[in-house]
Amino acid sequence: MPEGLGTEKEGIEAGFSSFTPAPGFLKVDLFPINIPRCSHCVVSMSRQPSNSGKTRGHNQQVLLQDSPLMMNIQPHKSERECGALKSSTTGSNDLASLFECPVCFDYALPPIMQCQSGHIVCHSCRQKLSMCPTCRGPLGNIRNLAMEKVAMTVLFPCKYSTNGCPVTLLHTEKSEHEETCECRPYCCPCPGASCKWQGSLEQVMSHLVQSHKSITTLQGEDIVFLATDINLPGAVDWVMMQSCFGQNFMLVLEKQEKIDGLQMFYAIVQLIGTRKQAENFAYRLELSGHRRRLTWEATPRSIHDGVQSAILSSDCLVFDTNIAQLFADHGNLGINVTISLC
């Protein structure tokens, strides 16, 4: 630093005081600038060519005539601004906790009803209660409009946050997200079964092996799915597992009997995995016979979605009894199944 200039004191004070300049330097009187210690504040000194000798404005840059020394003090962020993001997140979580139902610990969302003392419960629990669980007073039909207004601005965590979902949403978006959340528990993927099992994705295969031992698993990208006795009356499901590319796929053939007596067959493949994983694969189902071929190609469904919505919308291989008889052999129907990477 040139002789005669003021000094910066350990990053706390930066500025100049009155002094006698060295020969060739302009005398400048500036008061010290107290700068709080903050990682967001930048105090720097550098040398740049100068031709004006002017003192610049709000960035507090000072150019000394005949000296290339420049001092630059960046605008300071207050500690409140520095912690704004952290405090807003914490504040939202604190506000959300005010909406917790004292019975199930889910959130009481609009419309929010309260007892005469102002205590709230969620809509689901309210249907089962005859008195306030907090004060034992009567449950009236009083809406808490103030809480409803606050709820419009609060970000609520997904109900599956304990399963790893990091998403927070407005209450108007919460229900829609939770219906398709990848962190929600998986149901048993077996169609037609009355199994009520739920668990994580990693537990699905062990559940199928232990609780549905009649399901056969074939290895390889190309297999033949043989459905026997397709002429059995009523609704029937045929299920088989296919293992390839390090993944497990469930093949489903479902026969439904319509009101008019017409029988329809629906064939589909679902992945024991997430929707994102399913997008990496394609499957082809093919019925083949003497000079006849019926083919369907699509992306497998995730077991999170299940097969029923696809069957209802006919988004799968669909054929009736007459078509089935063209490809069947003594009441048995073979479907060629090919899994490929996209």
C-alpha positions as CSV (number, residue, x, y, z in Angstrom):
1,M,0.0,0.0,0.0
2,P,1.5,3.5,-0.9
3,E,3.0,5.4,2.0
4,G,0.6,7.8,3.7
5,L,-2.6,6.0,2.9
6,G,-5.0,4.9,5.7
7,T,-5.1,1.2,6.7
8,E,-7.9,-1.4,6.9
9,K,-8.2,-2.7,10.5
10,E,-8.6,-6.5,10.5
11,G,-11.5,-6.3,8.2
12,I,-13.7,-4.4,10.7
13,E,-12.9,-0.9,9.8
14,A,-12.2,0.3,6.3
15,G,-11.6,3.9,5.3
16,F,-9.3,6.8,5.6
17,S,-8.5,9.5,8.2
18,S,-6.9,12.9,7.7
19,F,-3.3,12.7,6.9
20,T,-0.6,14.5,5.0
21,P,-0.3,13.0,1.6
22,A,3.0,11.8,0.1
23,P,4.3,13.9,-2.7
24,G,2.2,13.5,-5.8
25,F,-0.9,12.4,-4.0
26,L,-4.2,14.2,-3.5
27,K,-5.3,14.9,0.1
28,V,-8.7,13.2,0.8
29,D,-10.6,13.3,4.1
30,L,-13.0,10.3,4.6
31,F,-14.5,9.1,7.8
32,P,-14.0,5.4,8.8
33,I,-16.7,3.0,7.7
34,N,-17.6,0.4,10.2
35,I,-18.4,-2.9,8.5
36,P,-19.9,-5.8,10.6
37,R,-18.2,-9.1,10.1
38,C,-20.3,-11.0,7.6
39,S,-19.3,-13.5,5.0
40,H,-21.6,-11.8,2.5
41,C,-19.6,-8.4,2.7
42,V,-16.7,-7.9,0.4
43,V,-14.0,-5.3,1.0
44,S,-11.3,-5.3,-1.6
45,M,-8.5,-3.0,-2.7
46,S,-7.0,-3.1,-6.1
47,R,-5.1,-0.9,-8.6
48,Q,-6.7,0.2,-11.8
49,P,-5.8,3.0,-14.3
50,S,-7.4,6.3,-13.4
51,N,-8.0,9.3,-15.6
52,S,-10.7,11.2,-13.8
53,G,-9.9,11.4,-10.1
54,K,-13.6,11.4,-9.4
55,T,-15.2,10.0,-6.3
56,R,-17.9,7.5,-7.4
57,G,-21.4,7.0,-5.9
58,H,-23.2,4.3,-4.0
59,N,-20.5,1.5,-4.3
60,Q,-18.1,3.8,-2.4
61,Q,-15.3,3.5,-4.9
62,V,-12.6,6.2,-4.4
63,L,-10.0,6.9,-7.1
64,L,-7.0,9.0,-6.1
65,Q,-5.5,11.2,-8.7
66,D,-2.1,10.2,-9.8
67,S,-2.6,6.9,-8.0
68,P,-4.0,3.7,-9.4
69,L,-5.2,2.5,-6.0
70,M,-9.0,1.8,-5.8
71,M,-10.9,0.8,-2.7
72,N,-14.2,-1.1,-3.3
73,I,-16.7,-1.8,-0.5
74,Q,-19.6,-3.9,-1.8
75,P,-23.1,-3.1,-0.4
76,H,-23.6,-5.0,2.9
77,K,-26.3,-7.6,3.5
78,S,-27.7,-7.6,7.0
79,E,-27.7,-10.7,9.1
80,R,-31.5,-10.8,8.7
81,E,-31.2,-10.9,4.9
82,C,-28.4,-13.5,5.1
83,G,-30.6,-15.8,7.1
84,A,-33.8,-15.1,5.2
85,L,-34.0,-18.4,3.4
86,K,-33.3,-20.5,6.5
87,S,-35.7,-18.5,8.7
88,S,-38.5,-18.7,6.1
89,T,-38.2,-22.5,5.9
90,T,-38.2,-22.8,9.6
91,G,-41.1,-20.4,9.9
92,S,-43.1,-22.4,7.4
93,N,-42.5,-25.6,9.3
94,D,-43.5,-23.9,12.6
95,L,-46.7,-22.6,11.1
96,A,-47.6,-26.0,9.6
97,S,-47.3,-27.6,13.1
98,L,-50.1,-25.4,14.2
99,F,-52.4,-27.3,11.9
100,E,-51.6,-30.8,13.3
101,C,-54.6,-32.8,14.3
102,P,-54.3,-33.9,18.0
103,V,-55.7,-37.3,17.1
104,C,-53.9,-38.6,14.0
105,F,-51.2,-35.9,13.7
106,D,-52.1,-35.2,10.1
107,Y,-52.9,-31.7,9.1
108,A,-56.3,-30.0,9.5
109,L,-56.8,-28.4,6.1
110,P,-59.6,-26.1,4.9
111,P,-62.5,-26.1,5.5
112,I,-61.3,-26.0,9.1
113,M,-63.8,-26.5,11.9
114,Q,-63.2,-25.7,15.6
115,C,-64.9,-26.4,18.9
116,Q,-66.2,-23.6,21.1
117,S,-62.8,-23.2,22.6
118,G,-61.0,-22.9,19.3
119,H,-59.4,-26.3,19.1
120,I,-59.3,-28.0,15.7
121,V,-59.2,-31.5,14.3
122,C,-58.8,-32.8,10.8
123,H,-61.8,-33.6,8.7
124,S,-61.3,-37.4,8.8
125,C,-61.1,-37.6,12.6
126,R,-64.0,-35.1,13.1
127,Q,-66.3,-37.6,11.4
128,K,-65.5,-40.2,14.2
129,L,-65.7,-37.9,17.2
130,S,-68.5,-36.7,19.4
131,M,-66.5,-34.2,21.5
132,C,-63.3,-32.2,21.2
133,P,-60.3,-34.4,22.0
134,T,-58.5,-31.5,23.6
135,C,-61.0,-29.9,26.0
136,R,-63.8,-32.5,25.8
137,G,-66.2,-29.8,24.9
138,P,-68.9,-30.1,22.2
139,L,-67.8,-30.1,18.5
140,G,-69.8,-27.3,16.9
141,N,-70.0,-26.2,13.3
142,I,-67.8,-23.2,13.7
143,R,-65.4,-22.5,10.9
144,N,-62.0,-21.0,11.8
145,L,-61.7,-18.5,9.0
146,A,-58.5,-17.0,10.4
147,M,-56.7,-20.4,10.3
148,E,-58.0,-21.0,6.8
149,K,-56.5,-17.8,5.6
150,V,-53.2,-18.7,7.2
151,A,-53.3,-22.1,5.6
152,M,-53.4,-20.5,2.1
153,T,-49.9,-19.3,2.6
154,V,-48.3,-22.2,4.5
155,L,-46.2,-24.9,2.8
156,F,-47.2,-28.3,4.2
157,P,-44.9,-31.4,4.0
158,C,-46.0,-34.4,2.0
159,K,-47.7,-37.1,4.2
160,Y,-45.0,-39.5,3.1
161,S,-42.1,-37.2,4.3
162,T,-41.2,-39.9,6.8
163,N,-40.6,-42.2,3.8
164,G,-38.2,-39.7,2.3
165,C,-40.3,-37.3,0.3
166,P,-38.8,-33.9,0.5
167,V,-41.6,-32.0,-1.1
168,T,-43.6,-29.2,0.6
169,L,-46.7,-27.8,-1.0
170,L,-49.7,-25.5,-0.6
171,H,-52.7,-27.3,0.8
172,T,-54.5,-27.0,-2.6
173,E,-51.7,-29.1,-4.2
174,K,-51.1,-31.6,-1.4
175,S,-53.8,-34.2,-2.1
176,E,-53.0,-34.4,-5.8
177,H,-49.2,-34.9,-5.1
178,E,-49.8,-37.5,-2.5
179,E,-51.9,-39.6,-4.9
180,T,-48.9,-40.1,-7.2
181,C,-46.0,-39.6,-4.7
182,E,-43.2,-42.1,-5.4
183,C,-42.5,-42.4,-1.6
184,R,-46.0,-43.6,-0.8
185,P,-46.3,-47.3,0.2
186,Y,-46.6,-49.9,-2.5
187,C,-49.7,-52.2,-2.5
188,C,-49.6,-55.8,-3.5
189,P,-49.5,-55.8,-7.3
190,C,-51.4,-59.1,-7.8
191,P,-54.6,-58.5,-9.6
192,G,-57.8,-60.1,-8.4
193,A,-56.3,-61.0,-5.0
194,S,-57.8,-59.7,-1.8
195,C,-54.3,-59.2,-0.4
196,K,-54.1,-55.9,1.6
197,W,-50.3,-55.9,2.0
198,Q,-48.4,-52.6,1.8
199,G,-44.7,-51.9,2.0
200,S,-41.7,-50.4,0.4
201,L,-40.5,-51.2,-3.1
202,E,-37.6,-53.2,-1.8
203,Q,-40.1,-55.5,0.0
204,V,-42.4,-56.2,-2.9
205,M,-40.6,-59.2,-4.4
206,S,-40.0,-60.9,-1.0
207,H,-43.8,-60.5,-0.4
208,L,-44.6,-62.1,-3.7
209,V,-42.3,-65.0,-3.1
210,Q,-43.5,-65.6,0.4
211,S,-47.3,-64.9,0.1
212,H,-48.0,-65.7,-3.6
213,K,-46.0,-68.9,-4.2
214,S,-48.1,-70.0,-7.1
215,I,-46.6,-67.3,-9.3
216,T,-44.0,-68.6,-11.7
217,T,-40.9,-66.6,-12.7
218,L,-39.2,-67.0,-16.0
219,Q,-35.8,-65.6,-16.9
220,G,-34.9,-63.8,-20.1
221,E,-35.9,-61.0,-22.4
222,D,-38.1,-63.3,-24.6
223,I,-40.5,-65.7,-23.0
224,V,-43.8,-67.4,-23.7
225,F,-46.6,-66.6,-21.2
226,L,-48.9,-69.7,-21.3
227,A,-52.4,-69.1,-20.0
228,T,-54.2,-72.4,-19.5
229,D,-57.9,-73.2,-19.5
230,I,-59.0,-69.9,-21.0
231,N,-62.5,-71.3,-21.5
232,L,-63.1,-71.3,-17.7
233,P,-66.3,-69.4,-17.0
234,G,-66.4,-66.1,-15.1
235,A,-63.6,-63.7,-14.4
236,V,-60.1,-65.2,-14.3
237,D,-56.6,-63.8,-13.9
238,W,-53.3,-65.3,-15.0
239,V,-50.1,-63.9,-13.6
240,M,-46.4,-64.7,-14.3
241,M,-43.1,-63.0,-13.5
242,Q,-40.4,-62.2,-16.0
243,S,-36.9,-61.3,-14.8
244,C,-34.4,-59.5,-17.2
245,F,-32.1,-56.5,-17.3
246,G,-31.8,-56.7,-13.5
247,Q,-35.5,-56.0,-13.1
248,N,-38.7,-57.9,-12.4
249,F,-41.8,-57.6,-14.6
250,M,-45.3,-58.9,-13.8
251,L,-47.3,-60.2,-16.8
252,V,-51.1,-60.1,-16.4
253,L,-53.8,-61.6,-18.5
254,E,-57.3,-60.8,-17.2
255,K,-60.6,-62.1,-18.5
256,Q,-63.7,-60.1,-17.7
257,E,-67.3,-61.1,-18.4
258,K,-69.4,-58.2,-19.5
259,I,-73.1,-57.7,-18.7
260,D,-74.1,-58.9,-22.2
261,G,-72.2,-62.1,-21.7
262,L,-69.3,-61.1,-23.9
263,Q,-65.9,-62.1,-22.6
264,M,-63.0,-59.8,-23.0
265,F,-59.3,-60.5,-22.5
266,Y,-56.8,-57.8,-21.3
267,A,-53.0,-58.4,-21.4
268,I,-50.5,-56.0,-19.9
269,V,-47.0,-55.8,-18.4
270,Q,-46.1,-53.9,-15.2
271,L,-42.6,-53.2,-13.7
272,I,-41.9,-53.9,-10.1
273,G,-40.4,-50.4,-9.9
274,T,-41.1,-46.7,-10.2
275,R,-42.6,-44.8,-13.1
276,K,-39.2,-43.3,-13.9
277,Q,-37.7,-46.8,-14.1
278,A,-40.5,-48.0,-16.2
279,E,-39.8,-45.4,-18.8
280,N,-36.5,-47.1,-19.6
281,F,-38.2,-50.2,-21.0
282,A,-40.7,-51.3,-23.7
283,Y,-42.6,-54.5,-24.0
284,R,-44.2,-56.3,-26.9
285,L,-47.0,-58.9,-26.6
286,E,-47.7,-61.1,-29.6
287,L,-50.3,-63.7,-30.4
288,S,-49.3,-65.8,-33.4
289,G,-51.0,-68.6,-35.3
290,H,-51.4,-69.9,-38.8
291,R,-50.9,-66.8,-41.0
292,R,-52.2,-64.6,-38.2
293,R,-50.5,-62.2,-35.8
294,L,-51.7,-59.8,-33.2
295,T,-49.2,-57.5,-31.6
296,W,-49.2,-54.8,-28.9
297,E,-46.2,-52.6,-27.9
298,A,-46.1,-50.1,-25.1
299,T,-44.2,-48.9,-22.0
300,P,-44.7,-51.1,-19.0
301,R,-46.8,-49.7,-16.2
302,S,-45.3,-49.1,-12.7
303,I,-46.9,-51.1,-10.0
304,H,-47.5,-47.8,-8.3
305,D,-50.1,-47.2,-11.0
306,G,-51.4,-50.7,-11.2
307,V,-53.2,-52.2,-14.2
308,Q,-56.8,-51.4,-13.6
309,S,-56.7,-47.9,-15.0
310,A,-55.1,-49.2,-18.1
311,I,-57.6,-52.0,-18.5
312,L,-60.5,-49.6,-18.0
313,S,-59.2,-47.3,-20.8
314,S,-58.2,-50.3,-23.0
315,D,-54.5,-49.1,-22.9
316,C,-53.3,-52.7,-23.3
317,L,-53.7,-55.7,-25.6
318,V,-57.4,-56.3,-25.8
319,F,-59.2,-59.1,-27.6
320,D,-62.5,-61.0,-27.2
321,T,-63.2,-64.7,-27.0
322,N,-63.5,-65.2,-30.8
323,I,-60.0,-63.7,-31.3
324,A,-58.7,-65.8,-28.4
325,Q,-59.9,-69.0,-30.1
326,L,-58.1,-68.2,-33.3
327,F,-54.8,-68.4,-31.4
328,A,-55.6,-70.9,-28.7
329,D,-54.5,-74.5,-28.7
330,H,-56.9,-76.9,-26.9
331,G,-58.0,-74.1,-24.5
332,N,-54.4,-72.9,-23.8
333,L,-53.2,-69.5,-25.1
334,G,-49.6,-68.7,-25.5
335,I,-48.5,-65.0,-25.6
336,N,-45.0,-64.2,-26.7
337,V,-43.5,-61.5,-24.4
338,T,-40.4,-59.4,-25.3
339,I,-38.9,-56.8,-23.0
340,S,-36.4,-54.4,-24.4
341,L,-34.5,-51.3,-23.3
342,C,-35.5,-47.9,-24.8
